[in-house]
């Protein structure tokens, strides 16, 4: 996998960077990824949204 497809998932409540993942840009390029994940800072399951990677 190339670094171009790497993205970060941020907690929607506290904006903590918790997860790194890949996305198929051919199929899901125009959509923002949202997942329900556990946030270690909040201590509960929250919606994590796709954020920008700093290069």
C-alpha positions in Angstrom: 0.0 0.0 0.0 1.2 3.5 -0.8 1.1 6.4 1.6 -1.3 8.2 -0.7 -4.2 6.1 0.5 -3.4 6.4 4.2 -5.8 8.5 6.3 -6.4 9.3 9.9 -9.7 8.8 11.8 -10.4 11.5 14.4 -13.0 11.5 17.2 -15.9 13.8 16.5 -16.2 14.8 20.1 -12.7 15.5 21.3 -10.8 15.6 17.9 -8.2 13.1 19.1 -6.3 11.1 16.4 -6.9 7.5 17.3 -6.8 5.3 14.2 -5.0 5.1 10.9 -6.5 3.2 8.0 -6.5 2.9 4.2 -9.3 3.8 1.7 -9.9 2.6 -1.9 -10.0 6.0 -3.7 -11.4 4.5 -6.9 -14.6 3.3 -5.1 -14.9 5.7 -2.2 -12.9 8.8 -3.4 -15.7 11.3 -3.1 -17.1 10.1 0.3 -15.8 10.9 3.7 -15.2 7.8 5.8 -17.1 7.6 9.2 -16.8 4.7 11.6 -18.1 4.1 15.1 -14.9 3.4 17.1 -13.7 3.5 20.8 -12.0 6.7 21.8 -9.4 6.2 24.6 -9.6 9.9 25.6 -13.4 10.0 25.9 -13.7 6.4 27.2 -16.7 5.5 25.0 -17.7 4.6 21.5 -18.0 7.7 19.3 -18.2 8.5 15.6 -14.7 8.8 14.1 -14.5 10.8 10.9 -11.8 11.0 8.2 -9.3 13.8 8.7 -6.3 15.1 6.9 -2.8 13.7 7.2 0.0 16.2 7.8 2.9 15.5 5.4 
